[in-house]
Structures are given as structure tokens and as C-alpha cells.
Amino acid sequence: MVTETRHDDKETSSSTPFVLFSPEETTLAALPFFSTEPSDRSNIYHLDYETKLAHHDVNATLRWRVSADPVYGYPDPFDRKVFKTIEYLAIQQTGLPLQNPVRISLEQILDLVGLAPFPAHLARLRASIRRIAAVTVRSDLTFLTGQRTGRSTQTFHVYDRVLFREATRDSTSEVLQNQITFGAWYLENINRRYLRPIDLPFFRGLRNPIASRLYELLTVKFETVLERELAGWQVSYPVLCGLLPIRQAFHGRQRQLEASHEELVSSGFVAEVSWEKIDRTWMLLYTPGHRAKALQQKQMPDLDSRPKHLPPPTTINISEDNSEGISKESPQDPPRASTFNPPETKDMSQKQPLDLEQSDQEVLLYWKLTERPFDTTPNPKFYYNSGQHQEAYFKMQHAVATQSGAMLLTGEIGSGKTLLTRAFIHGLNSDRYDVALLTNPRWDGVALLREILFQFGQDVDTSDKTEILHKIEDIWFNTYTDGRHTVLIIDEAQLIENYETFEELRLLLNFQLDDRYLITLILVGQPELNAQIDAIPQFEQRLAYRHHVCPLTELETREYIRHRLEIAGTTDNLFLRESASRICQLTQGIPRRINRLCNMCLLTGWMRKAQSIDETIVEHAASPHGSS
């Protein structure tokens, strides 16, 4: 058990001393059940934390015990990322105050934590959420004020209820199917803004698990430091270990935290970390850096009034606590049109302001569509299997089935490489293949190896290359002995900037048996990737297959448009033959350009009350002014 003594100068209420803990200690006590070391999962099932309040009127002690369920296991660093991502998405989707139940999209969560929506990753995410829900939190407050003593005990969960529903093709989207009911204690502290929103991209970008946990704690502590113009947050080493939580080191304490401190200092969130020994106890002083100060100075966005049709911002600004100013009214959903009523377009120079979400629904209703057919997201159900895409798909299948070493897939920007890759992954039998997809390979050699390990379900707290390689080889060999094969796909591989990273990938192909590779590596990228590979003969010779995705022909473009409209709910011939041919010419047969132009055509046709898309509409939609 760790103990921290706090001297609070707030005005004290003898009847409710617990409120003195709430704004700050709630955040610190809510999250210690997430381990920072993967090895903790097997041998830790409860954690104790204690904090004391010393005041002229009140002496109080608050004890927390957080207990994991042995059936589900102890939440690990991955679960902590999931927990904060769900919190972030919940606030962004509806604003404050939050109301139960909270609807979640599993695919959106995976995207934000850096995993592709494969069956194995979805299963891992569901297990993570169940593990969080199974944790029990018990708080025990004892206090002495004047001649009066008191005790208050609470037992609760962060999630009261978790509901997963499998969405079928004809049902509503997956985001509407999964629900989490936040525990009343947790929900109340979010709505009172005691739990501060974090900068999720910054949090997600921290590679060291201890650094990311420290960032959460310092987000809370630096607020008080900056408000009171203190030098920094001072904490004893034993207390810090309990808050993180990590095991106390009897020797090498500074070395234990060195990597996490360096990452926070280099990022600008912490200006300096100093150690000082006071009465045989090591104390640490964290001084806020320019990033922490900038976040403090900015005002938190008005989440109640943010339009729901806007995408979530990349960062959340953190401001001073003002719980009394929080609206108690639930945010209202924007109105949806029940019937189609396009705007008057006789005088196109007189622009009328439109509700974007309403107009989007009206466009779909007008063309008898159930969903947007030309989104540029790589949704596998919209995959169109043209002749040359079919050839690429076959080569990928053959490379995996024969357990070949490597394959190279290239194509111009927007040619459909990513969608092809996602469709291929969804077509693999999850009982026979373990698949990982890396979508942003801007890492040096060791960081890339760490990311590969994470994609295959393991967090790693070391930067020792040899140890990481041993872990990767063990995972892949165990997969082989279980009768499955490992597939590693790296998208946007042309972003790999140095020879050393390619060399690390080549060395991974050395993990092989006498008659087969333990892994099939598929590199996906733009045409310049060919030259990068050709410049490394020892890598190029490992390629079993190569394929370049070409633009669609005129006939394929017409079939592509028809196919996507049919998937979106209509068999009507909305695009005339000559208009589809013109679209092919204007877009040069690049699927992403086709999607953008077709979207503009549907919008223009809706505004003109057209019955189909002809060449005139295509030309207008393709003009610099679009459908204005």
C-alpha cells in the first residue's frame, strides 16, 4: 500500500470531507488497476492505494482497493489505451453531460489504438472491455473532524453493463449495436469534469507505457501546479510507484524511470524532472513544460454545442475546472428529414444555409439509397473485383497459401490498394491465419519491431533489439505449431525512409523452417516502392510475387459505379452510359477520384431534381465550383 499526505487549503465542510478529494484524487484512483508491465497480468489481482488529507479542521484517510476478476484477468497496458479511447469517443460523440448507455464502434476504437478491424483484433478488443468491466473498486473513507468521527464505504464498477451485438448486412451499422453503461460514479466524475479529457493523439503516440501513465497523472497534477503558480508537482518515489503502478526498485530507481522521463521531456510536456533525497526518502519534482502550459491556457471546447456532423478534433483542449457551469440539459440531436424536400435552386447564386446531416440524409432518400455508395473509406463490402484486382487477389492468396516469403503490391494513389488489402484480409480464414496490418511504417528499425510485436498482441517494455526479435520468433513459431500461418502486411510501405528498416524486414524473413517461411510479408505502396526494393538486391530476391494495380478501364468504371450503387441499396440505373464513360475520362480510371466525382454528381443531381446523372451533371460536378 502506498500513502500520500495532502495539505489542502480549501474551506472544509465537516459533514462532507470527501468532496476535498473528488476533483483530484478521483482521477488518480480511477486508473491504477491498469498495469504498465505485461508480466503483471498473471500474478497481480488487486492493488491498494491510500491518500491522507491533513487540515486544521479535518484529518481523513481515503483507501482504495481495486480488484481484478481472476476469470477475466488483470487489465494490461492495451486495456488502458482502450479505456481512454472509449472515454474520448464518448465525449466527442455526444458532448457533456454524457448519458447512459454509450454507443460505441469497435472498428473506430481499433482504428484509434492503431489496429486493423480483423476478427482476431475484434476478439481482443471485446476481451479487453470485458476485463475492464469485471474490475471491482472499493473506497473506504475514514475521517475525524472536531469530536466527530465517520466512515464511508463504497463498492462500484467503472462499467455497469457491456452489450455486444453482431451486425448483419441488412441491420443498422455496427456503431449502433454495441453499448456500454458507465458506472454512476464514473459517469458523474466525467460530467463534473473531474476526469480531464486528454490529448488522445499525443497519448497514443507515447511509446513507453510508463510515460503514457505519467502523462495521465501529470495532466491532473499540473492543473493545480499552474493554477497556484507552484514550481511543480513533488511526489515521493514509493507513492509514485503505487500510482503508476510499478514495482519499487531498491537500486537503479532513476534508471527505472529514465526512458519515460526522457520521452515526456523531449515531447515538451515536462520541462524537467529532478530527484532529491529527503529524510531517507527519494522525492521527485516534475516541472510542467511548454505543452502542458499551452493546454492549461486554452479553453476546453464547448462540447454541448459542437455539431454532431463534424468529425472529432484531433486534440482536446484542457481548461480549468468549472463544474458549476456545466449544462444539466441533454444535448439535442439535430433534426432529420422524414420526407425529401430539396432546396429551391432556380437562382443558384442565392445560397441557402443547409444542415449538413439533414441534407446528407435527404440525398440518400432522394436516390433511394440506404448508405453512401461512394465513401472513400476502405470498406471491404464495397470491394469491386475487376480483372486486374482479381489477379492481384489471386497472387496474394497464392503467396499466403504456399507460405512464400514476400510479395510486393504497388499502385498509384487512390487505385484501391488499401481496399484490396482489406478485402483480402477479410477473406482469410481466421482459424488458419494470424494477420497483422501496419498502416504507418514511419518507424526506425527497433520501433518497427516493437509495433509488429504490438500488432500480434504483445506490449513490449524494452528497446533491446535481440529480446524483441526473440519474442517475435517465439510468437510466430508457436503460431506454426498451432497449425496456423502468420501474415504481416505493411501498407504505405513507400514511407519507409531508411535502409536499416528494410534490413530489419529482410531479417524477419530469416525466421523459417527447412521447407517454409514462418511468415508471409506483403508490402503495399506507391510505384516508387519498386525502386526502393530494387536498390536492395538481397531483399528483392526474397519476393515471390509482384503486382501493379492499374487504373480501371471504361467498361470497368461503369461496372464499378453500378456495383457500389447496388451495395448501397439501389438497382436503378442512376448513371447513364455516356456519363459513366465521361467519369472514366475525367478521373483516369482511379477509383478514389471516381468516388469523389460520383459523390458530387449525386449532390448536384439532387439539387437539380434530376432523375438520373447525365453528362451535363458530370461536367458541372467536375467543374472548379462543383455543385455551387
C-alpha positions in Angstrom: 0.0 0.0 0.0 1.2 3.5 -0.8 0.4 6.6 1.1 0.4 10.3 0.1 -0.4 13.1 2.5 -2.0 16.2 1.2 -2.4 19.6 2.9 -5.4 21.3 1.4 -6.2 24.9 1.9 -9.8 24.7 0.7 -12.6 25.6 3.0 -13.6 22.4 4.8 -17.1 21.1 5.4 -17.3 18.9 8.5 -20.2 16.9 7.1 -18.8 16.1 3.7 -15.0 15.9 3.8 -15.0 13.5 0.8 -15.5 16.4 -1.6 -12.0 17.6 -0.8 -10.7 14.5 -2.6 -13.0 14.4 -5.6 -11.6 16.8 -8.2 -8.1 15.5 -8.0 -7.9 12.1 -6.3 -10.8 10.6 -8.3 -8.6 10.6 -11.5 -5.6 9.2 -9.7 -7.7 6.4 -8.1 -9.7 5.5 -11.1 -6.9 4.2 -13.2 -4.3 2.3 -11.1 -5.8 -1.0 -11.9 -4.2 -0.9 -15.3 -0.7 -2.5 -15.2 2.2 -0.9 -17.0 4.1 -4.2 -17.3 2.6 -7.1 -19.3 4.1 -9.6 -16.8 1.7 -8.2 -14.1 -1.3 -9.8 -15.8 -0.5 -13.3 -14.4 0.4 -12.5 -10.8 -1.4 -9.4 -9.6 -5.1 -9.4 -8.9 -5.6 -6.4 -6.5 -4.0 -3.1 -5.8 -4.2 -0.8 -2.7 -3.8 2.9 -2.7 -4.1 5.3 0.2 -4.1 9.1 0.5 -4.3 11.3 3.5 -5.7 14.8 4.0 -4.2 16.9 6.7 -6.2 20.1 7.6 -6.7 22.2 10.7 -10.4 21.0 10.8 -10.3 17.5 9.3 -8.0 14.5 9.4 -9.1 12.0 6.8 -7.8 8.9 5.1 -9.1 7.6 1.8 -8.2 4.0 0.9 -8.8 2.3 -2.5 -8.7 -1.3 -3.3 -9.0 -2.2 -7.0 -9.6 -5.9 -7.6 -9.4 -7.8 -10.9 -11.5 -10.9 -11.6 -9.3 -13.9 -11.9 -11.5 -15.3 -14.7 -11.0 -12.3 -16.9 -7.5 -11.3 -15.8 -5.8 -8.1 -14.7 -6.1 -5.2 -17.2 -2.9 -4.5 -19.0 -1.4 -1.6 -21.0 -3.5 -2.3 -24.0 -6.7 -2.2 -21.9 -5.7 1.2 -20.6 -5.5 2.5 -24.2 -8.9 1.1 -24.9 -10.3 2.6 -21.7 -9.1 6.1 -22.5 -10.2 5.8 -26.2 -13.7 4.8 -25.2 -13.8 7.8 -22.8 -12.6 10.1 -25.6 -15.1 8.9 -28.1 -18.0 9.0 -25.7 -17.3 12.7 -25.0 -16.7 13.6 -28.7 -19.9 11.9 -29.9 -22.4 13.5 -27.6 -20.7 16.1 -25.6 -21.3 16.7 -21.9 -23.2 15.7 -19.9 -22.9 12.1 -21.0 -25.9 9.8 -20.7 -26.1 6.1 -20.5 -25.9 3.9 -22.4 -23.0 5.0 -24.5 -22.9 3.6 -28.1 -19.5 2.5 -29.3 -18.0 1.4 -32.6 -15.5 -1.4 -32.2 -13.9 -0.6 -35.5 -13.5 3.0 -34.6 -11.8 2.1 -31.3 -9.4 -0.3 -33.1 -8.5 2.5 -35.5 -7.7 4.9 -32.7 -5.5 2.4 -30.9 -3.7 1.5 -34.1 -5.1 -1.9 -35.0 -7.0 -3.0 -38.2 -10.5 -4.4 -37.8 -9.6 -8.1 -38.2 -11.5 -10.8 -36.4 -8.6 -11.5 -34.1 -8.3 -7.9 -33.1 -12.0 -7.5 -32.6 -11.9 -10.5 -30.3 -9.0 -9.0 -28.4 -10.9 -5.7 -28.0 -14.1 -7.4 -26.7 -12.0 -9.3 -24.2 -10.3 -6.1 -23.1 -13.6 -4.3 -22.5 -14.9 -7.3 -20.5 -11.8 -7.3 -18.4 -12.3 -3.6 -17.6 -16.0 -4.2 -16.7 -15.1 -7.1 -14.4 -12.8 -4.9 -12.1 -14.3 -4.0 -8.7 -13.3 -0.8 -7.0 -13.8 -0.3 -3.2 -13.3 3.0 -1.5 -13.1 3.4 2.3 -13.0 6.9 3.8 -12.4 7.5 7.5 -12.3 11.0 8.9 -12.0 12.9 12.2 -13.5 16.4 12.4 -13.7 18.1 15.8 -15.2 15.5 18.1 -16.9 13.6 15.3 -15.6 10.6 13.5 -17.1 9.0 10.5 -16.6 6.3 7.8 -18.0 5.9 4.3 -17.5 2.8 2.2 -18.4 2.4 -1.5 -18.1 -0.5 -3.9 -18.6 0.0 -7.6 -17.5 -0.7 -11.2 -16.3 1.5 -14.0 -18.7 -0.2 -16.4 -22.0 -1.5 -15.1 -23.0 -3.2 -18.3 -21.4 -4.1 -21.7 -23.5 -5.2 -24.7 -22.0 -6.6 -27.9 -24.3 -7.3 -30.8 -23.2 -8.8 -34.2 -24.4 -6.6 -37.0 -25.6 -8.3 -40.2 -25.5 -6.7 -43.6 -29.1 -5.6 -43.5 -29.1 -4.2 -40.0 -28.1 -0.9 -38.7 -24.4 0.0 -38.6 -22.1 -1.6 -36.0 -21.7 1.7 -34.1 -25.4 1.4 -33.1 -25.1 -2.2 -32.0 -22.6 -2.1 -29.1 -23.3 -0.3 -25.9 -21.5 0.4 -22.6 -23.3 1.6 -19.5 -20.9 3.6 -17.4 -21.0 3.2 -13.7 -22.8 6.0 -11.9 -19.6 7.0 -10.0 -17.5 7.1 -13.2 -20.2 8.9 -15.2 -20.7 11.5 -12.5 -17.0 12.4 -12.4 -16.8 12.7 -16.2 -19.8 15.1 -16.2 -18.4 17.1 -13.4 -15.1 17.3 -15.4 -13.1 15.8 -12.5 -11.8 13.3 -15.1 -10.0 15.5 -17.6 -10.1 14.8 -21.3 -6.6 14.0 -22.6 -4.9 14.8 -25.9 -5.5 11.4 -27.4 -3.1 11.6 -30.4 -0.3 12.7 -28.0 -1.3 9.9 -25.5 -1.4 7.3 -28.3 2.0 8.5 -29.6 3.8 7.8 -26.4 5.7 4.6 -26.9 6.7 4.0 -23.3 3.8 2.6 -21.2 5.1 4.3 -18.0 5.3 7.6 -19.9 1.7 7.4 -21.0 0.5 6.6 -17.5 2.7 9.5 -16.1 1.1 11.8 -18.7 -2.4 10.9 -17.3 -1.3 11.7 -13.8 0.5 14.9 -14.7 -2.4 16.2 -16.7 -4.3 16.3 -13.4 -1.4 17.4 -11.2 -0.1 20.2 -13.5 -3.5 21.8 -13.4 -3.1 22.6 -9.7 0.5 23.4 -10.2 -0.2 26.1 -12.8 -3.3 27.5 -11.1 -1.3 28.0 -7.9 1.9 29.0 -9.7 3.9 26.3 -8.0 7.3 25.1 -9.1 6.0 21.7 -10.0 4.4 18.5 -8.6 6.5 16.8 -5.9 5.9 13.2 -5.1 7.8 10.5 -3.2 9.1 7.6 -5.2 7.1 4.9 -3.2 3.9 6.9 -3.8 4.6 7.3 -7.5 5.2 3.6 -7.9 1.8 2.9 -6.4 0.1 5.4 -8.7 1.6 4.1 -11.9 1.7 1.2 -10.7 5.2 -0.3 -11.0 7.4 -2.3 -8.6 9.7 -0.3 -6.4 13.4 -0.7 -7.3 15.8 -0.8 -4.4 18.7 0.0 -6.8 18.6 2.0 -10.0 15.4 4.0 -9.3 16.4 6.7 -11.7 17.3 4.2 -14.4 13.9 2.6 -14.0 12.1 5.8 -14.9 14.7 7.2 -17.2 13.1 6.2 -20.6 9.7 7.5 -19.6 11.1 10.8 -18.3 13.2 11.3 -21.5 10.1 10.8 -23.7 8.0 13.3 -21.7 10.8 15.9 -21.6 11.6 15.5 -25.3 7.9 16.0 -26.2 7.8 19.3 -24.2 5.1 18.1 -21.8 7.6 18.1 -18.9 10.3 20.7 -18.7 12.5 18.9 -16.0 12.5 16.0 -13.6 14.7 16.4 -10.5 15.4 13.9 -7.7 16.2 14.8 -4.1 16.6 12.7 -1.0 14.7 14.0 2.0 14.7 12.1 5.3 15.9 8.9 3.6 13.0 9.1 1.1 13.6 9.9 -2.6 11.4 12.7 -3.8 10.7 13.6 -7.5 9.8 17.1 -8.7 8.0 17.3 -12.1 8.1 20.8 -13.7 5.5 21.5 -16.4 6.8 22.1 -19.9 5.5 24.3 -22.7 3.0 21.7 -24.0 1.4 21.4 -20.5 1.2 25.2 -20.2 -0.3 25.6 -23.6 -3.0 23.0 -22.8 -3.8 24.8 -19.5 -4.1 28.2 -21.1 -6.5 27.0 -23.8 -10.2 26.8 -23.0 -11.9 23.4 -23.3 -14.3 23.4 -26.3 -18.0 23.7 -25.7 -18.8 20.0 -26.1 -22.5 20.6 -25.6 -22.8 22.8 -28.7 -20.5 21.0 -31.1 -22.4 20.0 -34.2 -22.6 16.2 -34.4 -21.9 16.1 -38.1 -18.4 17.4 -37.6 -15.6 14.9 -37.2 -13.9 14.7 -33.7 -11.0 17.1 -33.4 -7.5 15.6 -33.2 -6.9 17.1 -29.8 -8.9 18.0 -26.7 -8.0 21.3 -25.0 -7.8 21.1 -21.2 -9.1 24.0 -19.2 -9.8 25.0 -15.6 -12.5 23.2 -13.7 -15.9 24.9 -13.8 -18.3 22.2 -12.9 -20.9 24.7 -11.8 -21.2 25.9 -15.3 -22.0 22.5 -16.9 -25.4 22.4 -18.5 -27.8 19.9 -17.0 -29.8 19.5 -20.2 -29.1 16.7 -22.6 -27.7 17.8 -26.0 -30.4 17.6 -28.6 -29.9 15.6 -31.8 -30.1 17.6 -35.0 -33.4 17.2 -36.8 -33.7 14.5 -39.5 -35.9 15.0 -42.6 -38.7 12.5 -42.8 -39.6 13.4 -46.4 -37.5 14.7 -49.3 -37.6 18.4 -49.7 -34.7 19.7 -51.8 -33.8 23.4 -51.6 -35.1 25.8 -54.3 -32.5 26.0 -57.0 -33.9 28.5 -59.5 -31.4 31.1 -58.5 -28.2 29.2 -57.6 -26.5 32.5 -56.7 -28.7 32.8 -53.7 -27.1 30.2 -51.4 -29.2 28.8 -48.6 -27.5 27.5 -45.4 -28.0 23.8 -45.1 -27.9 21.4 -42.2 -25.2 19.1 -43.4 -26.5 15.9 -41.7 -30.1 16.7 -42.8 -29.0 17.3 -46.4 -27.0 14.1 -46.5 -30.0 12.1 -45.4 -32.2 13.8 -48.0 -29.7 13.0 -50.8 -29.8 9.3 -49.8 -33.6 9.3 -49.6 -33.9 11.0 -53.0 -31.8 8.4 -54.8 -33.3 5.5 -52.8 -30.0 4.6 -51.1 -29.6 3.1 -47.7 -26.0 4.3 -47.3 -23.4 6.4 -49.0 -22.1 4.4 -52.0 -19.0 6.4 -52.8 -17.3 6.9 -49.4 -13.5 6.9 -49.8 -13.0 4.7 -46.7 -11.7 1.2 -47.4 -15.0 -0.7 -46.6 -14.5 -4.3 -47.8 -18.1 -4.8 -48.6 -17.8 -2.3 -51.5 -14.8 -4.1 -53.0 -15.1 -4.5 -56.7 -13.3 -7.4 -58.2 -12.1 -6.2 -61.6 -10.0 -8.4 -63.8 -6.7 -6.9 -62.6 -7.8 -6.7 -59.0 -8.7 -10.4 -59.2 -5.2 -11.2 -60.5 -3.6 -9.3 -57.6 -6.0 -11.0 -55.1 -5.0 -14.4 -56.6 -1.3 -13.7 -56.2 -1.8 -12.6 -52.6 -3.8 -15.8 -51.9 -1.1 -18.0 -53.5 1.7 -16.3 -51.7 0.0 -17.0 -48.4 -1.2 -20.5 -49.2 2.3 -21.6 -50.3 3.8 -19.8 -47.3 6.1 -17.8 -49.6 8.5 -15.2 -48.2 7.3 -11.9 -49.5 5.2 -10.1 -52.1 5.1 -6.6 -53.5 1.8 -4.8 -54.4 2.0 -1.3 -55.9 -0.4 1.1 -57.5 -1.0 4.8 -58.0 -2.6 7.0 -55.2 -6.3 6.1 -55.0 -6.0 3.0 -57.1 -7.7 0.8 -54.5 -4.7 -0.9 -52.9 -5.9 -0.5 -49.4 -9.4 -1.7 -50.1 -8.0 -4.7 -52.0 -5.8 -5.4 -49.0 -8.7 -5.2 -46.5 -10.9 -7.4 -48.7 -8.1 -9.9 -48.9 -7.7 -10.0 -45.1 -11.4 -10.4 -44.5 -11.4 -13.3 -46.9 -8.7 -15.2 -44.9 -9.8 -17.9 -42.6 -9.1 -16.6 -39.1 -8.7 -20.2 -37.8 -5.8 -20.8 -40.2 -4.0 -17.4 -40.3 -2.8 -14.8 -37.8 -2.8 -11.4 -39.6 -1.3 -8.1 -38.7 -1.6 -4.9 -40.7 0.7 -1.9 -40.2 -0.6 1.3 -41.8 2.0 3.9 -40.9 5.5 2.5 -41.2 7.3 5.7 -40.2 9.5 4.0 -37.6 13.1 3.3 -37.3 14.2 -0.4 -37.1 13.6 -1.1 -33.4 10.4 0.9 -33.2 9.1 -1.0 -36.2 9.8 -4.3 -34.5 8.0 -3.1 -31.3 5.0 -2.1 -33.4 5.0 -5.6 -35.1 5.0 -7.2 -31.6 2.1 -5.0 -30.5 0.1 -5.9 -33.6 0.5 -9.6 -32.7 -0.9 -9.0 -29.3 2.1 -8.2 -27.1 3.2 -5.0 -25.5 6.9 -4.7 -25.0 8.7 -2.5 -22.4 12.2 -3.0 -23.8 14.2 -1.4 -26.6 16.7 -4.3 -26.7 16.5 -5.5 -30.3 17.7 -9.0 -29.6 15.0 -9.5 -27.0 12.3 -8.2 -29.3 13.4 -10.4 -32.1 13.3 -13.5 -29.8 9.7 -12.6 -28.8 8.6 -12.2 -32.4 10.2 -15.5 -33.4 8.6 -17.3 -30.4 5.1 -15.9 -31.4 5.5 -16.9 -35.0 6.8 -20.4 -34.2 4.0 -21.0 -31.7 1.5 -20.0 -34.4 3.1 -22.5 -36.7 3.0 -25.3 -34.1 -0.7 -24.5 -33.6 -1.3 -25.2 -37.3 -1.7 -21.6 -38.4 0.4 -19.3 -40.6 1.5 -15.7 -39.9 0.8 -12.9 -42.4 2.3 -9.4 -42.0 1.0 -6.7 -44.3 2.7 -3.2 -44.4 0.6 -0.6 -46.1 2.1 2.7 -47.4 5.5 1.0 -47.4 7.0 3.7 -49.6 7.0 5.8 -46.4 9.9 3.7 -45.0 12.7 6.2 -45.1 15.9 4.3 -44.4 17.8 1.2 -45.5 18.0 -0.1 -41.9 14.2 -0.6 -41.7 14.1 -2.6 -44.9 17.0 -4.6 -43.5 15.0 -5.4 -40.3 12.2 -6.6 -42.5 14.5 -8.7 -44.6 16.0 -10.3 -41.4 12.4 -11.2 -40.3 12.3 -13.5 -43.4 15.1 -15.5 -41.9 12.6 -16.9 -39.4 12.0 -20.1 -41.4 12.0 -23.8 -41.3 13.6 -26.2 -43.9 10.7 -26.1 -46.2 8.7 -22.9 -45.4 8.8 -19.4 -44.0 7.2 -18.7 -40.6 5.8 -15.5 -42.1 4.5 -14.2 -45.4 5.3 -10.5 -45.7 3.2 -8.3 -48.1 4.5 -4.8 -48.8 1.9 -2.4 -50.3 2.8 1.0 -51.6 3.0 3.6 -54.4 5.1 2.9 -57.5 8.3 4.4 -56.1 8.4 1.4 -53.7 9.6 -0.7 -56.7 12.8 1.4 -56.9 13.4 1.2 -53.2 13.2 -2.6 -53.2 15.2 -3.0 -56.4 18.0 -1.0 -54.7 18.3 -3.8 -52.1 19.1 -7.0 -54.2 19.1 -9.2 -51.2 15.6 -8.1 -50.3 14.3 -8.1 -53.9 15.4 -11.7 -54.3 13.0 -12.7 -51.5 10.0 -11.5 -53.4 7.9 -14.4 -54.7 5.3 -12.2 -56.4 4.9 -8.6 -57.7 1.8 -6.9 -59.0 1.0 -3.4 -60.0 -2.7 -2.2 -59.8 -3.6 -0.4 -62.9 -6.5 2.2 -63.4 -10.0 0.9 -64.3 -11.0 0.7 -68.0 -14.1 2.5 -69.3 -16.1 -0.8 -69.0 -14.8 -1.5 -65.5 -15.6 2.1 -64.4 -19.3 1.6 -65.5 -19.4 -1.8 -63.6 -17.6 -0.3 -60.6 -20.2 2.5 -60.3 -23.1 0.1 -60.8 -21.6 -2.3 -58.2 -21.3 0.3 -55.5 -24.8 1.6 -56.1 -26.2 -1.9 -55.8 -24.4 -2.5 -52.5 -25.8 0.9 -51.2 -29.3 -0.2 -51.9 -30.5 0.6 -55.4 -30.5 -1.3 -58.7 -31.7 1.8 -60.6 -29.5 2.9 -63.5 -28.7 6.3 -62.0 -25.6 7.0 -64.1 -26.3 6.9 -67.8 -23.8 5.1 -70.0 -22.3 8.2 -71.5 -21.9 9.9 -68.1 -20.0 6.8 -66.7 -17.7 7.0 -69.7 -17.1 10.7 -69.1 -16.4 10.0 -65.5 -13.7 7.5 -66.5 -12.1 10.1 -68.7 -12.1 12.8 -66.1 -10.8 10.6 -63.3 -8.4 8.5 -65.5 -10.0 5.4 -64.0 -8.6 6.0 -60.5 -11.2 4.6 -58.0 -10.8 7.3 -55.3 -11.2 10.0 -57.9 -14.3 8.2 -59.3 -15.8 8.1 -55.8 -15.3 11.8 -55.2 -16.7 12.8 -58.6 -19.7 10.5 -58.2 -20.4 11.9 -54.8 -20.5 15.4 -56.4 -22.8 14.1 -59.2 -25.3 12.7 -56.7 -25.4 16.0 -54.8 -25.7 18.1 -58.0 -28.4 15.8 -59.3 -30.3 16.1 -56.0 -30.2 19.9 -56.1 -31.4 19.9 -59.7 -34.1 17.4 -59.0 -32.7 15.2 -61.8 -34.0 11.7 -62.4 -30.6 10.4 -63.4 -27.0 11.5 -63.8 -26.2 12.7 -67.4 -23.1 14.2 -68.9 -24.3 17.8 -68.1 -24.4 17.0 -64.4 -21.0 15.2 -64.6 -19.4 18.3 -66.2 -20.9 20.6 -63.7 -19.9 18.4 -60.8 -16.3 18.2 -62.2 -16.0 22.0 -62.6 -13.9 24.0 -60.1 -17.1 25.3 -58.5 -18.6 21.8 -58.1 -22.3 21.9 -57.3 -22.4 25.5 -56.2 
